[in-house]
Amino acid sequence: MEQGGSLTLDDTSDGEDVGAITGGHGTNTWDKPITAGGVHVNGGDFTMEDGKITDNEGDTDKWNENAAGGVTVSNGGEFTMNGGEISNNTTPSGSGGVLVTGDGSFTMNGGIITGNSAVEWGGGVCVDDGTFTMNDGEISGNNAAHVGGGVAVYNYLEDKSGRFTMNGGMISENNSGIGGGIKKAEIRTVVVINDGMISGNSAKDGAGVSVKTEDPYSSGDALNRLEIKGGEITGNTAVNYGGGVYTAVALADIADCEISGNE
């Protein structure tokens, strides 16, 4: 979907396959390096009321970090998810479920992002450059071999900024090497948790929430921080360190949050 366009996905039938976007394959080209297997919102406006974006595959021909198996939002595009399901999408490089880049925005008011997988980062969601706001719904059962089983907020460049805000909903039963629930890394990335539950996630380090900054000089940057102001982080399990929250060389402000029962 190009800039200025608008589309709504709404499953109004009892048929299981009606209202589904499925079986897509994103292919990278030199002039269009940002791709998606299911839906690419490239500057337009997409609203998901119901239905499914499922069983799609991201770019497999090249090592393309700007790819998603399910949904990519870029070029200032806006995706609003009020219901439905983004599920069982895969990619070998970018995000399995949802990639937000190029100053895009994704607002999740309901529905579920589940069963997605990525080799590198962001099994469920990856925020590279833009914003993801979770007001309700569920991000669960996703897997990333490297970082961010549920959500990865990942950025290497100083001219980009990624932000993930959680106001409600649940992030649960996700798995990754680092950051089973949420992984915040590198420079100019912000994670704010105001409410909601992060539970039952697993990782080698930082099973619930993991925060790490490679550059120690950016640890006090206002655009590089973790804020936990409410909600619950409970029942997460790490093999090594940080069953609930793991921080390393990062600005973290934690208050009024229940962190319990983690291992």
C-alpha positions in Angstrom: 0.0 0.0 0.0 1.5 3.3 -1.1 1.4 6.7 0.5 -2.1 8.2 0.8 -3.9 4.9 0.4 -6.3 3.5 3.0 -7.5 -0.1 3.6 -9.5 -2.0 6.2 -9.3 -5.7 6.8 -12.5 -7.1 8.4 -13.6 -10.7 8.5 -17.4 -10.6 8.3 -18.0 -14.3 7.4 -18.0 -17.5 9.4 -15.7 -19.0 6.8 -12.3 -19.7 8.3 -10.3 -18.5 5.3 -12.4 -15.4 4.5 -10.7 -12.2 5.5 -7.2 -13.8 5.5 -4.0 -12.6 3.9 -1.9 -15.8 3.6 0.8 -17.5 1.6 2.7 -14.3 0.6 6.4 -14.1 0.0 8.3 -10.8 0.3 11.1 -10.4 -2.3 13.8 -7.7 -1.9 15.0 -5.7 -4.9 17.7 -3.0 -5.0 15.2 -0.2 -5.6 12.7 -1.6 -3.1 14.7 -3.1 -0.2 11.9 -2.9 2.4 9.5 -5.8 2.1 6.8 -7.9 3.7 5.4 -11.3 3.1 1.9 -10.3 4.0 1.2 -6.6 4.1 3.5 -3.6 3.4 2.1 -0.3 4.5 4.4 2.1 2.7 3.0 5.5 3.7 -0.6 4.5 3.7 -3.2 3.8 6.4 -4.2 0.2 7.3 -6.9 -0.7 9.8 -7.3 -4.4 10.9 -10.7 -5.0 12.6 -10.6 -8.8 12.3 -9.4 -11.5 10.0 -5.9 -13.0 9.8 -2.5 -12.2 8.4 -1.0 -15.6 8.6 1.5 -18.1 7.2 3.5 -15.6 5.1 7.2 -15.6 4.6 9.7 -12.7 4.5 12.5 -12.2 2.1 14.5 -15.4 1.9 16.7 -14.6 -1.1 19.0 -12.1 0.6 20.0 -11.1 4.1 17.5 -8.3 4.4 16.9 -6.8 7.9 14.2 -4.5 6.4 11.9 -7.5 5.9 9.0 -8.9 7.9 7.1 -12.2 7.4 3.7 -10.7 8.3 3.5 -6.8 8.3 6.0 -4.0 7.5 5.1 -0.4 8.2 7.4 2.2 6.7 7.6 5.7 5.1 5.4 7.2 7.7 2.7 4.6 7.3 0.1 3.9 10.0 -1.2 0.5 11.0 -4.1 0.2 13.6 -4.9 -3.3 14.9 -8.3 -3.4 16.7 -8.7 -7.2 16.4 -7.8 -10.2 14.4 -4.6 -12.2 14.3 -1.1 -11.9 12.9 0.2 -15.4 13.2 2.7 -18.0 12.0 4.7 -15.7 9.8 8.4 -16.3 9.4 11.6 -14.5 8.1 15.3 -15.4 8.2 16.4 -11.8 8.9 14.0 -9.0 10.0 10.9 -9.5 12.1 8.7 -12.6 12.0 5.4 -10.8 12.7 5.6 -7.0 12.5 8.4 -4.6 11.5 8.1 -0.9 12.1 10.7 1.2 10.3 11.0 4.5 8.3 9.1 6.6 10.9 6.1 4.3 10.7 3.6 3.7 13.5 1.7 0.7 14.7 -1.1 0.9 17.3 -2.4 -2.3 18.9 -5.8 -1.9 20.6 -6.8 -5.6 20.5 -6.2 -8.9 18.7 -3.2 -11.2 18.9 0.3 -11.5 17.4 1.3 -15.1 17.9 3.3 -18.0 16.6 5.7 -15.8 14.5 9.4 -16.6 14.3 12.6 -14.9 13.2 16.2 -16.0 13.0 17.6 -12.7 14.3 15.4 -10.3 16.2 11.8 -9.6 16.9 9.9 -12.8 16.6 6.6 -11.0 17.2 7.5 -7.3 16.7 10.6 -5.3 15.7 10.7 -1.5 16.1 13.6 -0.2 14.1 12.6 3.4 13.4 9.2 4.5 14.4 6.7 3.8 17.2 4.7 0.8 18.4 1.9 1.5 21.0 0.3 -1.5 22.7 -3.0 -0.5 24.4 -4.5 -4.0 24.7 -4.3 -7.3 23.0 -1.7 -10.1 23.2 1.8 -10.7 21.9 2.4 -14.4 22.7 4.1 -17.6 21.6 6.6 -15.9 19.3 10.3 -16.9 18.9 13.5 -15.2 17.9 16.7 -17.2 17.9 18.8 -14.1 18.7 17.0 -11.3 20.5 13.4 -10.2 21.4 11.1 -13.1 21.2 8.1 -11.0 21.7 9.3 -7.5 21.0 12.7 -6.1 19.9 13.4 -2.4 19.9 16.6 -2.4 17.9 18.6 0.4 16.3 22.2 1.0 15.3 22.0 4.4 13.7 22.0 7.8 15.4 19.6 9.3 12.9 16.9 6.8 13.7 14.7 6.4 16.8 12.5 3.4 17.9 10.0 3.6 20.7 7.7 0.9 22.2 5.0 1.9 24.7 2.9 -0.6 26.6 -0.3 0.7 28.2 -2.1 -2.6 28.6 -2.4 -6.1 27.2 -0.2 -9.1 27.7 3.3 -10.2 26.4 3.6 -13.9 27.3 5.1 -17.2 26.4 7.7 -15.8 24.0 11.2 -17.2 23.7 14.6 -15.8 22.6 18.3 -16.0 23.3 18.2 -12.5 24.9 15.0 -10.7 25.9 12.2 -13.3 25.8 9.4 -10.7 26.3 11.0 -7.4 25.3 14.6 -6.6 24.2 15.7 -3.0 24.1 19.2 -2.5 22.6 21.7 -0.1 21.0 21.3 3.7 20.7 18.2 6.0 20.5 15.6 3.4 21.5 13.0 3.9 24.2 10.8 1.4 26.0 8.0 2.6 28.3 5.8 0.2 30.3 2.8 1.9 31.9 0.6 -1.1 32.5 -0.1 -4.6 31.3 1.5 -8.0 32.1 4.7 -9.6 30.9 4.7 -13.2 32.0 5.8 -16.7 31.1 8.6 -15.6 28.8 11.9 -17.4 28.6 15.5 -16.5 27.5 19.1 -17.2 28.3 19.4 -13.6 29.7 16.6 -11.1 30.4 13.5 -13.4 30.2 10.9 -10.7 30.9 12.7 -7.5 29.8 16.3 -7.1 28.7 18.1 -3.7 28.2 21.6 -3.3 26.9 23.5 -0.4 25.3 26.7 -1.2 23.5 27.9 2.4 23.7 28.4 3.4 27.4 28.5 7.1 26.5 24.9 7.0 25.3 23.6 5.4 28.5 22.3 8.8 29.7 20.7 9.8 26.4 17.0 10.7 26.8 16.3 8.8 23.6 17.9 5.7 25.1 16.1 4.6 28.2 13.8 2.1 29.9 10.8 3.4 32.0 8.6 0.9 33.9 5.8 2.8 35.7 3.3 0.0 36.3 2.0 -3.4 35.3 3.3 -6.8 36.3 6.4 -8.7 35.3 6.0 -12.2 36.6 6.7 -15.9 36.0 9.5 -15.4 33.5 12.5 -17.7 33.4 16.1 -17.0 32.4 18.9 -19.6 32.1 21.6 -17.2 33.2 20.7 -13.7 34.4 17.6 -11.5 34.8 14.5 -13.6 35.0 12.4 -10.5 35.4 14.5 -7.5 34.2 18.1 -7.5 33.0 19.9 -4.1 32.5 23.5 -3.4 31.4 24.9 0.1 30.7 21.5 1.7 30.3 19.3 4.4 31.8 16.5 2.6 33.6 13.7 4.1 35.8 11.6 1.4 37.5 8.7 2.3 39.9 5.2 1.1 40.8 5.6 -2.2 39.1 5.1 -5.7 40.5 8.2 -7.9 39.7 7.7 -11.3 41.2 8.0 -15.0 40.7 10.7 -14.8 38.1 13.7 -17.1 37.9 
